[in-house]
């Protein structure tokens, strides 16, 4: 008997994890894991290789994959040229080389007011400013920028999209207007490359799911970044007292 499953994918700093869940019962029926290098600068291609390896571990003759949800680490900077190829390895959230660039940008604009985030080295726009300062030739080749799990969705679907939680950590997307602040990208010293747009699903897969059996999933959706999910699942704080009942 064939079981319809959805795949939950988490691409983190250290590894890619995949769970296959039965659509009818929610039961976890298989899981896979594949490591990343763990460095604070990684080639995006290693995330794709890890995704392929982890999916291969859950693939089985009796499982039919009908959907995928891809989540991952927030804030990393993936640079793509006009053909969609990776320009250079991606600095991740834990790379602090952009600390001075973050401080410069904070001095030039009120990011906390404009996009809800005071910049630190991990925020993507600071990394983009660092790229403009240290590797302008690579920036000149860059047509599009995105975040790590957005790139995985792009590889699966051919569409470059993100979710609101992921976009809110970029440093250039405003939750007030629901749009990119191109003026802030300009402060980062860019040629204003196109940034991945915010929408709920990236779309159907444009290629077979790597190493998986069955038809292509009808939809690939980003659930949220790991940071956003962590905030949601730990609020209110455990130490907070329960609200009083109205008398």
C-alpha positions, 0 to 999 in steps of 0.5 A: 500500500502506497502512503502519501507523505509530505517532507519537512526539510530543515537546512541548518548550519551543521546539517540537513534533516528531513522528516517524512510525515503521513498525510492522513495521520501525521505520523513520522514514517521516515527520517534522514540526515546529512552533514554540512561542513559547519564552517561560517562560510559555506558553498550553497552547493553543499546544502543541495548535496546534503538535501539530496542525501537526506531525501535519499534516506527517506525515499521508499517504494511505498511512499509517495511524496506530495509536498515539501516544506523547506526551512533553514538558517536565517540571515546568510547571504547567497549571491546569484548571477543573471543565469542563477548561478552562485557567485561566491560561497555564502557567509552565514549568520555566525560569520561576524566579518560584517560587524563594522559594516553593520555599525556604519549602516546603523549610523546612516539610517534608523533600521530599527524604525524602518525595518524593525531590526537594529543591525548586527553582523549577522543581518544579511544587509550588513553582509551585502555591505561587506561584500560591496566593500571587500569584493566589488567585482563579485558584487558587480556580477551579482544580479540577485540576492537571497537567503539560504533556504530561499536558494534551496526552494529556488533549486527545487522550483526555479522560483525565487521567493521567501516568507515574511519571517525570513524577509524580516531578517534581511535588513532591507524588507519592511514589515510596515509596507510589505516591500523591499526598501531599495534606499537601504540596499543603496546605502549598503553600496549595491547596484540594487540587485533584485532581492527574493520577494515575499510570498507564501509558497515558492510553487511546484517543483520544476525538477524531480525531488532529488533521489526520491521516488514518485511524482513531483510534489505539487507545492514547495512552501517555506514554513518560516526561518528557524529563528522565527519558529524558535521565537513563536514556540517560546512565547510567552516565556515559561517564567511568565505568570498566567493572565488573570481571569476577568472578574 
